[in-house]
Amino acid sequence: SFAYFTIKDRLPQILTRVIDTLHRHKNEFFEEHGEKGVEAEKRAISFLSKLRNELQTDKPVTPLEDELPDAALWNQYLDYQRNLSNGNGEPSWFQSPWLFVECYMYRRIHAALAQNPPIDNFDVFKEGKAQNFFESQEAVIALCTYFQELLKNIKDLDEKQLQEELFKLLQVSLWGNKCDLSFSAGEDSSQKSSPLQSLENLVPYILVNDMEKLWSLLVNAKKNRTEGSNVRVDIILDNAGFELVSDLVLADFLLSSKLADKVYFHGKSIPWYVSDTTKHDFNWTVKQLQSANHMWMSRCGINWEGNLKKGVWVFCDHMFWTLPHDFSSMGGVAPDLYAELQMSNLLLFKGDLNYRKLTGDRKWEFTVPFHQALNKFHPAPLCSLRTLKSDTQVGLKPGQGEQIQASEPEWMVTGKYGIVQFDAGL
């Protein structure tokens, strides 16, 4: 399975890259922190080398031994996995649910640094995220330019034109998720060309397209808004880099077109899944755009900084997003977050990992309704914008999945296909 390939090949490669990154920064740690920095780097590397060995030799998954705020929840979840194995021994790297061990690896990478001050705030994935942002410059410029031109006459657009623009920007945000910071069919890890030119050709690859439902939900929310109430959209972010910029443009459009009054962004509280957006990545991206020597890029950055200052954009991170739990257990594990999401008019979940957690990462029949796979997770109307990079997909028409499977056996894991999949909630 794709899960097996991921645990056997991809995860050890990621760990090796993390170890290399720490090696490369040795001098910097020394300059900043002296011998203490070098000692911390050595300890972190030794911790990560041991982790890589445990993974590759299929050792049992061990409880977390750190004092971080989420450790108890992780260890409870490990006990839950133990009980699931019906006495078939300890859950090990190759004998456990893929979602659990993958999340667990990233949590252990975090522990390797968090437990080793003074390098405890070092993000081992930061360089890669920055590189992807810079390599996607042309696409970012194209998108910001398009958007700033659109803003000039947004007040004159009729409803049909507004709808067209929303659909365009939803698709840019969808395909921004294509290959974790890549949009170019895997030839490179960044978005090189204008993302707007290829949209027409990509429409046939959207397997579930519920954009009309999003439109009518937003239009109705706007019409039914009462004095003093806000239309609120929450975006549960995925990758930094070009994808994040596409999400920010979409959010700005929602405000500028008055389809929403407030946008809340949900990011990760620790470095996660290599390219996921943290608060630092979010602020860094806005700053990069602000200080860019391109008129429309910097205009976007300045406006976005303004949105954050005015409080019409809010960035939040909650530790639940970096736990191994399916979203169906959010109400029990993180009732505060669930209550927060209930205040939203629309939740947009970006990316593959969020989809796996929405659907419990199960091997569903393709035709199982999305609503059923959500397993009672309904804080508010929600929509998944996701390109397929793991073998879980629901809500397809009868025969749709099988038909693609016949000609493209790998269709579920290449990022070539996408969905805009909506569930109205209760």
C-alpha positions in Angstrom: 0.0 0.0 0.0 0.9 3.6 -0.3 1.0 3.7 3.6 3.7 1.0 3.5 5.8 2.9 1.0 5.5 6.0 3.1 6.7 4.4 6.3 9.4 2.3 4.7 10.9 4.9 2.4 9.5 8.5 2.7 9.7 8.9 6.5 13.3 7.7 6.9 14.3 10.1 4.1 12.6 13.0 6.0 14.4 12.0 9.2 17.7 11.9 7.3 17.1 15.4 5.9 16.3 16.7 9.4 19.5 15.3 10.7 21.5 16.8 7.8 19.8 20.2 8.4 20.9 20.2 12.1 24.5 19.2 11.0 24.6 22.1 8.5 23.6 24.6 11.2 26.2 23.5 13.7 28.3 26.7 13.2 25.3 28.9 13.6 24.4 27.2 16.9 27.9 27.7 18.1 28.0 31.4 17.1 24.7 32.0 18.8 25.0 29.8 21.9 28.6 28.7 22.2 29.4 25.1 23.3 25.9 24.8 24.7 24.4 25.1 21.2 26.8 22.4 19.8 26.0 20.1 22.7 22.3 20.5 22.2 22.7 19.9 18.4 24.6 16.6 19.2 21.9 15.5 21.6 19.1 16.2 19.1 20.9 14.3 16.4 21.5 11.3 18.6 17.8 11.3 19.5 16.7 11.5 15.9 19.2 8.8 14.7 17.7 6.5 17.4 14.2 7.4 16.2 15.2 6.5 12.6 16.6 3.2 13.7 13.4 2.4 15.7 11.3 3.2 12.6 13.4 1.2 10.2 13.6 -1.9 12.4 9.8 -1.9 13.2 10.3 -1.4 17.0 7.3 -0.8 19.2 6.0 2.8 19.4 7.1 4.1 22.8 5.3 6.5 25.1 6.5 10.1 25.0 8.9 11.0 27.8 8.9 14.7 27.5 7.0 17.3 29.7 5.4 19.1 26.8 1.7 20.1 27.3 0.3 17.5 24.9 2.4 14.5 26.1 -0.4 13.0 28.3 -2.9 13.1 25.4 -0.4 11.4 23.1 0.3 8.7 25.7 -3.5 8.1 26.2 -3.8 7.7 22.5 -1.0 5.2 22.4 -2.8 3.2 25.1 -5.9 3.4 22.9 -3.9 1.9 20.0 -2.6 -0.8 22.3 -6.1 -1.8 23.3 -7.1 -1.9 19.6 -4.4 -4.5 18.9 -6.4 -7.1 21.0 -3.3 -8.4 22.8 -1.3 -8.8 19.5 1.7 -7.2 21.2 2.8 -3.5 21.2 1.8 -1.3 18.3 5.0 -1.0 16.2 5.9 1.3 13.3 4.7 -1.1 10.6 1.9 -2.7 12.6 -0.1 0.5 13.3 -2.4 2.9 11.5 -0.4 5.0 9.1 -1.9 8.3 10.2 -0.9 7.6 13.9 2.7 6.7 13.3 3.3 9.5 10.8 1.9 12.1 13.2 3.9 10.4 16.0 7.2 10.8 14.0 6.7 14.6 13.6 5.8 14.9 17.3 9.1 13.0 18.1 11.1 15.4 15.8 9.6 18.3 17.7 10.6 16.7 21.0 14.2 16.2 19.8 14.5 20.0 19.6 12.1 21.1 22.3 14.0 19.1 24.9 17.3 20.5 23.9 17.6 24.2 24.7 19.1 26.6 23.6 18.1 25.3 20.1 14.6 24.4 21.2 12.9 27.0 18.9 14.8 25.9 15.8 12.4 24.9 13.0 14.1 22.1 11.0 11.8 22.6 8.1 12.0 26.4 7.9 14.6 26.6 5.1 12.6 24.3 2.8 9.5 26.4 3.3 11.4 29.6 2.5 13.1 28.1 -0.5 9.7 27.0 -1.9 8.3 30.5 -1.4 11.2 32.1 -3.3 11.1 29.5 -6.1 7.4 30.3 -6.6 8.0 34.0 -7.0 6.7 34.3 -10.5 3.5 32.5 -9.6 3.1 34.7 -6.5 3.6 37.9 -8.6 1.1 36.6 -11.2 -1.5 35.9 -8.5 -1.0 39.2 -6.6 -1.1 41.2 -9.9 -4.3 39.5 -11.0 -5.9 40.1 -7.6 -4.9 43.7 -7.3 -6.3 44.4 -10.8 -9.5 42.6 -9.8 -9.8 44.8 -6.7 -9.9 48.0 -8.8 -13.3 47.2 -10.1 -14.7 44.7 -7.6 -17.4 47.1 -6.6 -18.8 47.1 -10.2 -19.0 43.3 -10.5 -22.5 41.8 -10.7 -23.4 38.6 -8.8 -22.5 36.3 -11.8 -19.0 37.9 -12.2 -18.4 37.7 -8.4 -19.3 34.1 -8.5 -16.9 33.5 -11.4 -14.0 35.2 -9.5 -14.8 33.2 -6.3 -14.7 29.9 -8.3 -11.3 31.0 -9.9 -9.7 31.7 -6.6 -11.1 28.6 -5.0 -9.5 26.6 -7.8 -6.2 28.4 -7.4 -6.3 27.6 -3.7 -7.2 23.9 -4.5 -4.4 23.3 -7.0 -2.0 25.3 -4.7 -2.2 22.1 -2.7 -1.1 20.0 -5.6 2.2 18.5 -4.5 2.9 20.1 -1.1 4.3 23.3 -2.4 4.4 22.2 -6.0 1.9 22.8 -8.7 3.9 21.6 -11.7 3.0 17.9 -11.9 5.9 16.9 -9.8 8.7 18.2 -12.1 9.7 20.8 -9.5 8.7 21.6 -6.0 7.4 25.1 -6.7 4.8 26.9 -8.7 6.6 28.4 -11.7 4.0 29.7 -14.0 0.8 31.8 -13.5 -1.6 29.5 -11.7 -4.6 31.2 -13.4 -3.7 30.1 -16.9 -4.0 26.4 -16.3 -7.4 26.4 -14.5 -9.5 25.6 -17.5 -7.5 22.5 -18.3 -7.7 21.3 -14.8 -11.5 21.4 -14.4 -11.9 17.7 -15.6 -9.6 16.6 -12.7 -12.0 18.0 -10.0 -13.7 14.7 -9.0 -16.3 16.3 -6.7 -17.1 20.0 -7.4 -19.4 21.6 -4.8 -18.4 25.2 -5.5 -22.0 26.2 -6.3 -23.0 25.0 -2.8 -20.3 27.3 -1.2 -21.5 30.2 -3.3 -25.1 29.8 -2.2 -24.1 29.4 1.4 -22.0 32.6 1.4 -24.6 34.6 -0.5 -27.4 33.5 1.9 -25.3 34.2 5.0 -24.7 37.7 3.6 -28.4 38.3 2.9 -29.5 36.9 6.3 -26.9 38.8 8.3 -28.4 40.9 11.1 -27.2 44.1 12.7 -24.1 43.4 14.7 -23.5 39.9 13.4 -20.6 38.8 11.2 -20.2 36.3 8.4 -17.2 34.3 9.5 -15.1 31.9 7.4 -12.4 29.7 8.9 -9.6 28.3 6.8 -7.8 25.3 8.3 -4.4 25.8 6.6 -2.1 23.3 5.1 1.2 24.2 3.4 3.3 27.3 3.6 4.8 28.7 0.4 2.6 29.2 -2.7 -0.4 27.4 -1.2 -0.5 29.8 1.7 -0.4 32.8 -0.6 -3.3 31.4 -2.6 -5.2 31.0 0.7 -4.5 34.5 1.7 -5.7 35.9 -1.7 -8.9 33.8 -1.4 -9.4 35.2 2.2 -8.8 38.8 1.0 -11.3 38.3 -1.9 -14.0 37.0 0.6 -13.6 40.3 2.6 -13.3 42.6 -0.4 -16.4 41.2 -2.0 -18.2 41.4 1.3 -19.0 37.7 1.2 -17.3 37.5 4.6 -16.6 40.0 7.4 -14.0 38.0 9.3 -11.6 35.2 8.4 -9.9 33.0 11.0 -6.8 31.0 9.9 -5.9 27.9 11.8 -2.2 26.8 11.6 0.0 24.4 13.4 1.6 25.2 16.8 4.7 23.1 16.0 6.6 22.4 12.8 4.6 19.6 11.1 4.5 17.4 8.0 7.6 19.3 6.6 5.7 22.2 5.0 2.7 22.9 7.2 2.1 26.5 8.2 3.1 27.7 11.7 2.5 31.2 13.1 6.0 32.1 12.2 5.5 31.0 8.6 2.3 33.0 8.4 3.8 36.2 9.7 7.0 35.7 7.7 5.0 35.3 4.4 3.0 38.5 5.0 6.3 40.4 5.8 8.0 39.0 2.6 5.1 40.2 0.5 5.1 43.6 2.3 8.8 44.2 1.6 8.8 42.8 -1.9 10.1 45.2 -4.6 7.1 44.4 -6.7 4.2 46.9 -6.5 1.3 44.4 -6.3 3.0 41.9 -4.1 3.8 44.6 -1.5 0.3 46.0 -1.8 -1.1 42.6 -0.9 1.3 42.3 2.0 0.5 45.8 3.3 -3.3 45.2 3.1 -2.9 41.8 4.8 -0.9 43.3 7.7 -3.7 45.8 7.9 -6.4 43.1 8.1 -4.5 41.4 11.0 -4.1 44.7 12.8 -7.8 45.5 12.4 -8.7 42.1 13.6 -10.7 41.1 10.5 -8.1 38.4 10.0 -7.1 36.3 13.0 -4.4 33.6 13.1 -4.9 30.8 15.7 -3.0 27.7 16.5 -4.4 24.9 18.7 -2.4 21.9 19.8 -5.3 19.6 18.6 -4.2 20.1 15.0 -0.9 18.3 15.8 -2.4 15.4 17.7 -3.1 12.0 16.0 -6.8 12.1 16.6 -9.5 12.1 13.9 -11.6 15.2 13.9 -14.6 13.2 15.0 -13.0 13.1 18.5 -12.4 16.9 18.6 -15.6 17.5 20.7 -14.2 15.3 23.4 -10.5 16.0 23.2 -10.6 19.7 22.4 -14.1 21.0 23.3 -12.8 24.6 23.3 -11.7 24.3 19.6 -14.9 22.6 18.7 -16.9 25.5 20.3 -14.8 28.0 18.4 -15.4 26.3 15.1 -19.2 26.3 15.8 -19.1 30.1 15.6 -18.2 29.9 11.9 -20.5 30.1 8.9 -18.1 28.0 6.8 -15.0 25.9 7.5 -12.5 25.4 4.6 -10.2 22.5 5.3 -7.1 22.6 3.1 -5.1 19.6 2.0 -4.7 15.9 2.3 -3.9 15.4 6.0 -7.0 17.4 7.0 -9.1 15.1 4.7 -7.6 12.0 6.2 -8.5 13.3 9.7 -12.0 14.4 8.5 -12.7 10.9 7.2 -10.8 8.9 9.8 -8.3 7.8 7.2 -10.2 4.6 6.4 -10.3 2.5 3.3 -13.9 3.6 2.5 -15.9 2.5 -0.5 -15.7 5.4 -3.0 -19.5 5.9 -2.9 -19.8 6.3 0.9 -21.4 9.8 1.5 -19.0 12.4 2.8 -21.5 13.2 5.6 -21.3 9.6 6.8 -17.5 9.4 6.7 -17.3 12.6 8.9 -18.7 10.4 11.7 -20.7 13.2 13.4 -18.0 15.9 13.1 -20.3 18.8 12.2 -19.4 22.0 14.1 -20.4 24.1 11.0 -20.9 23.7 7.3 -17.5 22.6 6.0 -15.7 22.0 2.7 -12.5 20.1 1.9 -10.2 21.6 -0.8 -7.8 18.8 -1.4 -5.7 17.2 -4.1 -5.5 13.4 -3.6 -2.2 12.3 -2.1 -3.3 9.3 -0.1 -5.7 6.4 -0.7 -8.8 7.7 1.0 -11.7 9.1 -1.0 -15.5 9.2 -0.4 -18.5 10.8 -2.0 -17.8 9.7 -5.6 -20.5 8.7 -8.1 -21.0 5.0 -8.7 -18.2 3.7 -10.9 -16.3 7.0 -11.0 -13.4 5.7 -8.9 -13.2 2.3 -10.6 -13.2 4.0 -14.0 -10.1 6.1 -13.2 -8.5 3.2 -11.4 -8.6 1.1 -14.6 -6.5 3.5 -16.6 -4.5 5.1 -13.7 -3.7 2.7 -10.9 -1.9 5.5 -8.9 -4.6 8.1 -9.3 -5.2 8.5 -5.5 -1.7 9.4 -4.6 -0.2 11.7 -7.3 -1.9 15.0 -6.6 -3.3 15.1 -10.1 -6.9 14.9 -9.0 -8.7 17.3 -6.6 -12.0 17.8 -4.8 -14.0 20.7 -3.5 -16.3 18.6 -1.3 -19.0 20.2 0.8 -21.0 19.0 3.8 -23.8 21.2 5.1 -23.5 19.9 8.6 -26.4 18.8 10.7 
